[in-house]
Amino acid sequence: MKIGILGLGKMGEALAHGIRASGDGKAWKIEATTHSKESASRAGKALRIPVHTDNAKLAKNCDVIILCVKPHQAEAVLTEIADAITKKKLVISVAASITNAQMEEWLGHGCATIRSMPNTPALIREGMTVLAPGREASPAQLKAAERIFATVGRTSVVEERLMDGVTGLSGCGPAYVYLIAEALSEAGVKVGLPRATATLLAAQTLMGAAKMVLERGVHPAALKDEVTTPAGCTIDGLMALEEGKLRVTLIKAVLAAAEKSERLRSEA
Ligand SMILES: NC(=O)c1ccc[n+]([C@@H]2O[C@H](COP(=O)([O-])OP(=O)(O)OC[C@H]3O[C@@H](n4cnc5c(N)ncnc54)[C@H](OP(=O)(O)O)[C@@H]3O)[C@@H](O)[C@H]2O)c1
């Protein structure tokens, strides 16, 4: 499989790194484009892959093209590569709010497309990527997309109508968690811990608890019950969180970001 990354910015580079570091990826060839010759030359040297600025050539050379430009640039670049996209090729977009129908329209009807939403922990191969196949993507093409994104973390497949919600949850979610880590670190400083120790305690606690949810496969509420001793310390902490409306605040954050993802389409 030959993979073309169209737009080797932050997300494109994370993908290129992940693919090259994975067992599967070693057998795949990667080529990429950027807008400017300077960034092509810099990224090509850093990643040791062919990077240039000719999007049509990239589309001709590759079986799978991953669109990693900003959403407002998607129409122009897809129109630019449309002639090179045959029915056998697959175009996967990571651009927030760009739909499969828009991609099909810009590429010409009948092209296989997948809309995806990765997140930035892909940089350290702990990403969460959600995929929504378009009408023309075959089961084999969806499998290929899952294998590609599995090189940078976990994957999940949903119906496309859910993708704005996905953007609000796992796409934007790392920022919410950084805010929580920052607040817990502040709390550590408040109770007298050195800043570095407080941040370590906060981050490792978030990671350990997240791994418990993933690996034990039980509802988070059951895990919360396990650590909440009657009349102990945790229940007092939980009461303070309930008073501060933490749960409803997080739910509102996801809804606000999901609504913005929906609005981005009408604003474009
Ligand atoms: N970052 C995130 O957290 C995140 C999460 C999920 C999804 N996404 C999506 O990922 C996409 C990219 O985001 P990013 O943060 O990686 O952006 P970025 O760092 O700004 O990268 C954009 C890349 O696109 C290149 N580019 C621009 N116009 C081009 C053209 N006409 N032909 C070829 N390449 C072109 C740029 O090249 P130059 O460097 O030469 O300008 C740059 O390499 C966005 O659509 C975003 O919605 C991002």
The ligand as a Gaussian input file, in Angstrom:
#p B3LYP/6-31G(d) Opt

LIG

0 1
 N       -4.377000      19.404000      15.338000
 C       -5.443000      18.765000      15.854000
 O       -5.691000      18.678000      17.057000
 C       -6.405000      18.074000      14.927000
 C       -7.227000      17.031000      15.423000
 C       -8.094000      16.408000      14.522000
 C       -8.169000      16.843000      13.212000
 N       -7.389000      17.858000      12.804000
 C       -7.503000      18.328000      11.428000
 O       -6.237000      18.178000      10.810000
 C       -6.140000      19.145000       9.774000
 C       -4.757000      19.725000       9.802000
 O       -4.533000      20.356000      11.046000
 P       -3.050000      20.653000      11.534000
 O       -3.188000      21.121000      12.944000
 O       -2.141000      19.515000      11.205000
 O       -2.705000      21.913000      10.561000
 P       -1.297000      22.538000      10.169000
 O       -0.256000      22.131000      11.179000
 O       -1.523000      23.989000       9.902000
 O       -0.918000      21.811000       8.807000
 C       -1.522000      22.076000       7.574000
 C       -0.605000      21.511000       6.494000
 O       -1.284000      21.656000       5.238000
 C       -0.332000      22.115000       4.290000
 N       -1.023000      22.745000       3.174000
 C       -1.750000      23.886000       3.155000
 N       -2.229000      24.123000       1.906000
 C       -1.788000      23.102000       1.132000
 C       -1.909000      22.799000      -0.237000
 N       -2.608000      23.559000      -1.072000
 N       -1.310000      21.671000      -0.701000
 C       -0.588000      20.865000       0.132000
 N       -0.441000      21.111000       1.443000
 C       -1.020000      22.215000       1.937000
 C        0.548000      23.068000       5.065000
 O        1.767000      23.301000       4.355000
 P        2.726000      24.537000       4.736000
 O        3.385000      24.143000       6.030000
 O        3.700000      24.622000       3.622000
 O        1.840000      25.736000       4.856000
 C        0.732000      22.246000       6.353000
 O        1.753000      21.288000       6.173000
 C       -7.250000      20.172000       9.997000
 O       -8.227000      20.039000       8.983000
 C       -7.840000      19.811000      11.336000
 O       -9.252000      20.001000      11.361000
 C       -6.473000      18.475000      13.605000

